[in-house]
Amino acid sequence: MTALLVASLVAAVVWLAVLTVTQLVVIRQLSALTVRSTTLWSSLGSGASSAFAPTIGFRLGEETAKEYPDLVEGRRLVVSVSTTCNACVDLVDQ
């Protein structure tokens, strides 16, 4: 009876190990699909965030020019970053 109990315990442990590895693989594949679909949708450029992005050579509006008068004269480099991008916000803070 003891050998049967040990064999069933080993079988249960192996079965749980297989289920755990399978679950990890499925989660990994779902996360890869999520990243790919997010990249695809953002690369299409049809979102609201890209609709209001300035293009090269864009002139500042009057309200912005009043608030930042040093940007009006000459050529300036203006970088816009997403407020939801933590790495971007950290870079701007530096």
LOVEXSE-9012 format. One line per field, with one value per residue (C-alpha): residue in one letter; x negated, y negated, z. Coordinates in steps of 0.2 Angstrom, whole numbers, plus 5000, padded with zeros to 4 digits. Last residue first. Example, Ala and Ser with C-alpha at 12.3 -4.5 7.8 and 13.67 -1.06 7.14 Angstrom:
resn (S / A)
xx (4932 / 4938)
yy (5005 / 5022)
zz (5036 / 5039)
// end
This chain:
resn (Q / D / V / L / D / V / C / A / N / C / T / T / S / V / S / V / V / L / R / R / G / E / V / L / D / P / Y / E / K / A / T / E / E / G / L / R / F / G / I / T / P / A / F / A / S / S / A / G / S / G / L / S / S / W / L / T / T / S / R / V / T / L / A / S / L / Q / R / I / V / V / L / Q / T / V / T / L / V / A / L / W / V / V / A / A / V / L / S / A / V / L / L / A / T / M)
xx (4916 / 4935 / 4938 / 4930 / 4940 / 4956 / 4951 / 4947 / 4964 / 4973 / 4991 / 4988 / 4983 / 4968 / 4967 / 4950 / 4947 / 4932 / 4931 / 4928 / 4928 / 4939 / 4955 / 4948 / 4941 / 4959 / 4965 / 4982 / 4987 / 4981 / 4991 / 5007 / 5003 / 5000 / 4983 / 4978 / 4975 / 4960 / 4959 / 4977 / 4986 / 4995 / 5014 / 5020 / 5005 / 5013 / 5031 / 5026 / 5024 / 5005 / 5005 / 4989 / 4999 / 5011 / 4997 / 4986 / 5001 / 5006 / 4988 / 4987 / 5003 / 4998 / 4982 / 4992 / 5004 / 4989 / 4981 / 4997 / 4999 / 4981 / 4983 / 4999 / 4991 / 4977 / 4989 / 4999 / 4984 / 4978 / 4995 / 4995 / 4977 / 4982 / 4998 / 4989 / 4976 / 4990 / 4998 / 4982 / 4979 / 4996 / 4995 / 4978 / 4986 / 5000)
yy (4676 / 4673 / 4675 / 4692 / 4698 / 4692 / 4702 / 4718 / 4717 / 4715 / 4710 / 4692 / 4695 / 4685 / 4669 / 4663 / 4645 / 4641 / 4623 / 4613 / 4594 / 4583 / 4590 / 4602 / 4589 / 4582 / 4597 / 4593 / 4580 / 4591 / 4606 / 4595 / 4589 / 4606 / 4612 / 4615 / 4632 / 4635 / 4654 / 4660 / 4656 / 4671 / 4668 / 4683 / 4694 / 4694 / 4697 / 4714 / 4717 / 4718 / 4736 / 4738 / 4737 / 4750 / 4762 / 4759 / 4763 / 4778 / 4785 / 4781 / 4790 / 4805 / 4806 / 4805 / 4819 / 4830 / 4828 / 4832 / 4848 / 4853 / 4850 / 4860 / 4875 / 4875 / 4875 / 4889 / 4900 / 4897 / 4901 / 4917 / 4922 / 4919 / 4929 / 4943 / 4943 / 4944 / 4958 / 4968 / 4965 / 4970 / 4986 / 4990 / 4988 / 5000)
zz (4922 / 4925 / 4906 / 4906 / 4921 / 4912 / 4897 / 4907 / 4916 / 4899 / 4904 / 4902 / 4884 / 4877 / 4867 / 4862 / 4855 / 4846 / 4842 / 4826 / 4827 / 4838 / 4846 / 4859 / 4870 / 4872 / 4881 / 4889 / 4875 / 4861 / 4868 / 4868 / 4851 / 4843 / 4840 / 4822 / 4815 / 4805 / 4808 / 4813 / 4829 / 4837 / 4839 / 4828 / 4835 / 4853 / 4846 / 4838 / 4819 / 4819 / 4813 / 4823 / 4839 / 4834 / 4829 / 4844 / 4856 / 4846 / 4847 / 4866 / 4869 / 4859 / 4869 / 4885 / 4879 / 4874 / 4891 / 4900 / 4890 / 4893 / 4912 / 4912 / 4903 / 4916 / 4930 / 4923 / 4920 / 4937 / 4944 / 4935 / 4941 / 4959 / 4957 / 4949 / 4963 / 4976 / 4966 / 4966 / 4984 / 4989 / 4978 / 4986 / 5004 / 5000)
// end
